[in-house]
């Protein structure tokens, strides 16, 4: 009687990309706890750190060929905390707590918008056009709110005088995340290819300009990106209508 040795396949997770994802998750968690202690400047910085780490984990996974379904799902959960829950709670604690249920509603709109955005993104990974995102990406939405808080803190603006503007901004980011507006993914840009020398100079000057006034420039850049979605969608629809007429 012979016995065949059964081979047991050990399951595990890739460590390197998930370390970046864990760092992004911790940054979002730290943003929440800092806001609870009224350290809003630290909260804002933590959200931007989460954005950087979130951008790195996917690139590291592709470079090291360590993509996995676990990593994709873990990244979505991390994004939910860092870019949906954290910015909403920071805005609520900073500006909306005196508004009662209205402030609670605005914070929830952003949170729910982020959750729905991430769920829709996960279900359209194989069928969506890689050149565009459907709806405002959650990191960009979080950057708008974090940049707005940073801008107000930097200039010492009284929160009571701008809380309704913050309310509208928070609701708009939540709605834009679940909208059908198309946003460029910038995936068609070839970072490995050669570019003219003046492009390198322009990029260098742009980075220097942003670093000179980061609180203003980051807010304006991501706000411009949010506005670009409706504009790009309207232009594309107009082109389609003209093509049908011709």
N, C-alpha and C positions, 0 to 999 in steps of 0.2 A: 504494500500500500504506500503510495507516494503522496507527499503533501507539497503543494505549491506555495511558495513564499508570496505572501501578499505584499504588495508595495503600498506603503502609506504615503500619500502626498501631503506634506506639511503646508499649511496655509499661514500666511503672514502678510504684513504690509510693508511697503517701501518706506524706509525711515526718512531719507533726506527731504523729499518734497513735503511730507506730512509734518516735518519740523517747522517749515515755513508756514504751513497752514495753522499749526498750533500757535505759532507766534502771532499770526493775525487774529486768531480767536482770543488770545490773551490780551492783545491790544484793545480789542473791542470791549472785553470785560473790564479792563483797567479804565477805559474811558467812562464806563458807567459808574464805577466806584469812585472815580475822581469827581464826577459831577455830583454825586451824592454828598461829597465833602466840600462842594462849591469851588473846586479847583478846575474851572472850566477851560483855562488855558492848557492844562495838562490833558484834559479830555479831548480837546481839538487835536493836539499833537498826536495822541494815541490813535485817533481815527485815521490820520494821514499815514502813520506808521503801518497801520493795518492795511491800508491801500497798497503801500510799497510791497509788503510781504505777500499780499494776495496776488500781486502781479508777478512776483518771483516764483511762487510755488508751481504754477503751471509751466513756466519756462524751464525751470529746473527739471521737472518731470519729463518734458519733451527732450531736453538735451541729454538726459541720462537714460532715456527710454524706460521710465518707471511709471508710466501712466497706468491707472487702475480705476475700476468702478468705485472701489472704496474711497480712493483719493478724491474723485469727482463729487461723491456724496458728502464727504467730510468737508470739502471746500464750500459746498453750498450751505451747510450748517454754520460754518464759520462766517460766511458772508451774511447770513441771517442775523447773527449777533452783532457783527461789526458795522454793517451798513444799513440795517433796518432797525433793530432794537436800540443800539447805542446812540445814533444821531437823534432818534425820536425822544429818547429819555433825556438826553442832554438839552435839547430844545425845550422840553417840558419843564425840567428843573430850572433852567436858566430864564425862561420868558413866559411860560404858559401856566405855571402853578397858580397864579392869581386870577386866571380866567375861568377856573372851574371846569365844567364839562366841555366847554368850547375848546379849551386847551387840550383836554384829554382826547377829544375827538380828532383834533389836528395831528397830535402825536400818533394816534392809532392809524390814521390814514396813511402816514408814511410807513409805519411798521407793516400794515397789511399789504400796502403796495409793494414793499420789498419782498415779502413772502410770496405773493402771487407772481411777481417778476421772476424770482428764482425758480419757482415751480414750473412756470411756462418755459423758461430757458432750458431746463433739464429735459422736458418732453420734446423739445424741438432741436436737439443737438444734431440729429442726423438729417433732418429735412430743411433746416433754415439756411438762408443764404449767408455764407461765411463773411461776405463783405459788409453786412449790416447787422445791427442788433434791433430787435423789435421791442420798442420801449426803452426808456432811459436806463442804462446799466446802474445797478444799485451802488457800486463804488462812486460813480459820478454824482448820484443823488446825495450820497452821504457827504461828499466833498463840498457840495454847494452849501449844505447846512453848517458843516464844520467851518468852512471858509467865511461864512456870514458871521458866525459867533466870533471867530478870530478877528475879523475886520472890526467888529463893534468893540471888542475888548481892547484892541490896539489903539483905537481912536477915543476910547473912553466915553462912548455914547451911552446915554441913559436907556436902559432896557425898557422902561415904561413907555418911552416915546416911540419905540420901534417894535413893540411886541405884536402889534397887529400886522405889520409888514412881515415879521417872522412867521406869524400864523399862516398868512397867505402863501409864503414861500414853502413852508412845510407841507401844506396840502397839495401844492402844485407838484412838488417832487414826488409825492406819493402817487398822484394821478398820472404823471408822465411815465412812471415805471410800468404802469399797466396799460399804457396807451399803445396804439398801433403805429406810432411814428417811428420812422427808420433813422437809426443813428449809425454813423460810420464806425466800423470796428477797427479800421486802420490796419487790417491784416494783409491788405494788398501791398503795403509798403515793404520793400525788400531791404532789410537792414544789413544784409550781407553783401549787397551789390555796391558798385562804385557810384559816387555822386560827384557833381562838379564842386570845385573848391569853394565857390561862394556859398553853396548850401551848407557846408561845414561851418563857415564863418557865421552864417545866419543862425544856425542852431546854437552855436556858442554864445552869440550875443543875446539870443532869446533866453537861454538859461541864466545868463548874468542878469538880465532885466527882471526875470522872475525872482531870483534870489535877492535882488535889491529891495523889492517890496513884495515878499511872498504872501502876506495876508491879503493884499489887494489883488495881486495878479492871479493867484490860485482861484480866488472866488470868481473873478471875471472870466477866467479861462473856462472853468466848468459851467458857469452860467451861460456863456456863449455856446458851449457844447450842447447844453440843454435846449437852447433856442434853435440850434441848427436842425434838430429833429423835425419839428413842424415845417421848417423851410424846405429841407431836402425832400420831405414827403410831398409837399405841395408842388414843388418843381417837377418831381418824377410823375405825379399824376397829370400835370399839365402837358408834359411831353407825350404821355400815353394818349391823352385826348386828341392832341394834334396829329399823332400818328394814325389814329383811327379815322380822323376826318380826311387825311390825305390818302 
